[in-house]
Amino acid sequence: MQNVLVTGGAGFIGSNFVRYLLAAEPGVQIVNLDLLTYAGSLENLNELPDPERHTFVQGNICDRPLVDELLHKHQIDTIVHFAAESHVDRSILDPGSFIQTNIIGTHTLLEACRAYWLVENKATSQEVRFHHISTDEVFGTLAPDEPAFEEDTP
Ligand SMILES: NC(=O)c1ccc[n+]([C@@H]2O[C@H](COP(=O)([O-])OP(=O)(O)OC[C@H]3O[C@@H](n4cnc5c(N)ncnc54)[C@H](O)[C@@H]3O)[C@@H](O)[C@H]2O)c1
């Protein structure tokens, strides 16, 4: 893990992850792609440790040309995807923004990674990883004493 694209890194969990990663991994460069919706704030990114290893980009994960550009320009080997419409009750009033960001946006990131890592064979010489942070409403609930979910967990 050298060049990490964090999406939604101006939000609650993403900004704490950016802060953590900068402190824990001295060799890592972070590109932080966040649309700055009502849920995101640059104030969450004040006084980062080692801020010169953090590049903030205001933009939409649904914007495929932008995502492609960031993957190539920064030679991204890892994506940690937090960007989401996260306040579930709002989806009753405004489902469209949830469909756009959570479904279309995630699909856009996955297709961009597939093109960059697999079709262009960037993955042959290095490890790559797409880590999607989501919620128990998607993944299901795990009790503290239960074994971790695997890829083939129903
Ligand atoms: N906060 C929790 O307690 C909690 C619990 C379980 C799971 N989660 C999940 O973790 C993830 C992150 O949650 P959070 O609490 O940090 O959310 P948040 O709402 O605080 O942050 C989401 C961030 O995504 C950005 N964003 C929204 N749409 C975007 C788009 N189209 N393109 C780019 N950026 C966009 C927002 O500007 C914001 O900074 C979500 O998937 C959420 O469901 C959160």
The ligand as an ORCA input file, in Angstrom:
! r2SCAN-3c Opt
* xyz 0 1
  N     -21.110      6.641     11.101
  C     -21.481      5.442     11.496
  O     -21.809      5.210     12.690
  C     -21.508      4.285     10.535
  C     -21.841      3.025     10.993
  C     -21.859      1.943     10.122
  C     -21.523      2.146      8.786
  N     -21.208      3.390      8.337
  C     -20.885      3.526      6.914
  O     -19.572      4.040      6.750
  C     -19.528      4.868      5.580
  C     -19.040      6.261      5.968
  O     -19.917      6.766      6.998
  P     -19.717      8.191      7.645
  O     -20.470      8.171      8.932
  O     -18.265      8.588      7.641
  O     -20.523      9.091      6.596
  P     -20.601     10.686      6.440
  O     -21.962     10.999      5.955
  O     -20.089     11.360      7.674
  O     -19.524     10.971      5.285
  C     -19.784     10.645      3.950
  C     -18.840     11.489      3.105
  O     -19.043     11.138      1.730
  C     -19.061     12.340      0.971
  N     -19.846     12.092     -0.249
  C     -21.191     11.903     -0.329
  N     -21.550     11.706     -1.606
  C     -20.406     11.749     -2.337
  C     -20.117     11.588     -3.721
  N     -21.078     11.352     -4.617
  N     -18.823     11.683     -4.134
  C     -17.835     11.921     -3.246
  N     -18.057     12.097     -1.924
  C     -19.322     12.000     -1.480
  C     -19.678     13.388      1.866
  O     -19.319     14.692      1.478
  C     -19.083     12.994      3.227
  O     -17.855     13.647      3.475
  C     -20.964      4.874      5.002
  O     -21.056      3.874      4.021
  C     -21.814      4.497      6.211
  O     -23.006      3.871      5.829
  C     -21.192      4.457      9.172
*
